Amino acid sequence: MKTNLMFYLILIAVSMLTACQSTGGSQWDPASAAQIDRDVDAALAKLYETTPSAKMLASKAKGILVFPNVIKAGFIGGAQYGKGALRKRGRTAGYYNIITGSFGLQAGVQSFDYVLFFMNDEALSYLDRSEGFEIGVGPNIVVLDIGKAAQLTSTTLTEDVYAFLFGQRGLMAGIELEGSKITKVNP
């Protein structure tokens, strides 16, 4: 009985993720791209204002992948989805989406901003050459909170990718196992 329930919950989560993921096809929507760029600018400004060490990371990063307003919802099974842009030298170099599926004790709805700082060419090239960057596979990622970020200096930067989650809105509680995939898209 438990295995059947687990199977159906995983099937539902995979179905939700498949429905959320869109490569955008060949349709290019300049208005959507412009909105993503505005949201990315606002998220970066908010991060730099609240976390000064993020600005130092940005000056050293080879690329910055920003997902403003990622939406996460779950009740036992869950999913999250967001659209964002990769910035190289201050300019948009591509658009991406992030999709996450999760399973565990969880309930709620939340939105947040998510920024990944790619600190070397190899980590950035992994994003470019992979058909969907999977978090936990490939370059080392360190998730920073405000306390850890305050301890960063230009001499302590040794990881491939640094991640910030900030601006949480809504309520989400639980303990879950999750996996994320980042894919290049046309908005």
SVG drawing of the C-alpha trace seen along z (x, -y; Angstrom):
<svg xmlns="http://www.w3.org/2000/svg" viewBox="-2 -49 45 51">
<polyline fill="none" stroke="black" stroke-width="0.4" points="0.0,0.0 2.8,-2.4 4.7,-1.7 1.6,-2.4 1.0,-5.7 4.7,-6.6 4.5,-5.7 1.4,-7.9 2.9,-10.8 6.1,-10.6 4.0,-10.3 2.0,-13.4 5.2,-15.4 6.9,-14.4 3.7,-15.3 3.6,-18.7 7.3,-19.3 6.7,-18.2 3.8,-20.5 5.8,-23.4 8.9,-22.9 8.8,-24.8 11.6,-25.4 9.6,-28.2 9.8,-26.7 10.8,-29.0 8.4,-31.7 10.3,-34.7 8.4,-37.1 10.4,-40.4 7.9,-41.7 8.4,-38.6 12.2,-38.9 12.0,-42.6 9.9,-41.7 12.4,-39.1 15.2,-41.6 13.4,-44.2 12.7,-41.5 16.3,-40.4 17.5,-44.0 15.1,-44.5 16.2,-41.2 19.9,-42.0 19.4,-45.5 17.6,-44.1 20.3,-41.5 23.1,-44.0 21.3,-46.4 20.8,-43.7 24.0,-41.7 27.1,-43.8 29.3,-40.8 27.0,-39.7 28.2,-42.8 31.8,-41.7 31.0,-38.3 29.4,-39.9 32.5,-41.8 34.5,-38.5 31.9,-36.2 32.1,-35.0 28.3,-34.9 25.3,-35.5 22.1,-33.5 19.1,-35.2 15.7,-33.7 13.4,-36.4 10.1,-35.3 10.5,-31.5 7.2,-30.0 7.2,-26.9 4.1,-24.9 3.6,-21.6 1.6,-19.2 3.6,-16.0 4.7,-16.3 5.8,-19.7 7.2,-21.7 8.8,-25.0 9.2,-27.0 10.8,-30.2 12.2,-32.1 15.4,-34.1 18.4,-35.4 22.1,-34.8 24.1,-37.9 27.7,-38.1 29.5,-41.4 26.3,-43.1 24.4,-42.0 21.8,-39.3 23.4,-36.3 20.4,-33.9 17.2,-33.0 16.6,-30.0 14.0,-28.3 14.3,-26.3 12.1,-23.4 12.3,-21.5 10.3,-18.4 10.2,-17.4 8.7,-14.8 8.4,-14.7 6.7,-16.4 5.8,-19.8 2.9,-22.1 2.5,-25.7 3.1,-28.2 6.1,-30.5 7.9,-32.7 11.6,-33.8 14.5,-35.1 17.4,-32.9 20.8,-34.0 23.7,-31.8 27.2,-33.3 29.4,-31.3 33.0,-32.0 35.0,-30.3 34.8,-29.6 34.5,-25.8 31.4,-26.1 29.9,-28.6 30.8,-26.4 29.1,-23.4 25.9,-25.5 26.3,-26.3 27.1,-22.8 24.8,-20.7 21.3,-20.0 19.8,-21.1 22.1,-22.0 21.2,-19.8 21.9,-21.1 24.0,-18.5 25.6,-17.3 28.6,-19.1 30.2,-22.1 30.3,-22.6 27.6,-24.9 27.6,-26.7 24.3,-28.2 25.0,-31.3 22.9,-33.0 23.6,-36.5 25.9,-35.3 28.1,-33.2 28.1,-35.9 29.4,-38.4 32.5,-36.2 33.4,-36.1 36.5,-37.9 38.2,-37.8 40.8,-35.4 38.2,-33.0 36.4,-32.5 37.3,-28.9 34.0,-27.3 32.6,-27.0 29.2,-28.5 27.7,-30.5 23.9,-30.7 21.7,-33.1 18.0,-32.5 16.3,-35.7 13.1,-37.8 11.0,-34.9 7.2,-35.6 4.5,-33.3 4.7,-30.3 6.3,-26.9 7.2,-24.4 8.6,-20.9 11.4,-18.5 11.7,-17.2 14.0,-15.6 14.3,-17.7 16.1,-17.9 16.4,-20.9 17.0,-21.3 18.0,-24.5 17.3,-24.7 18.0,-27.3 14.7,-28.7 13.3,-31.2 10.9,-33.4"/>
</svg>
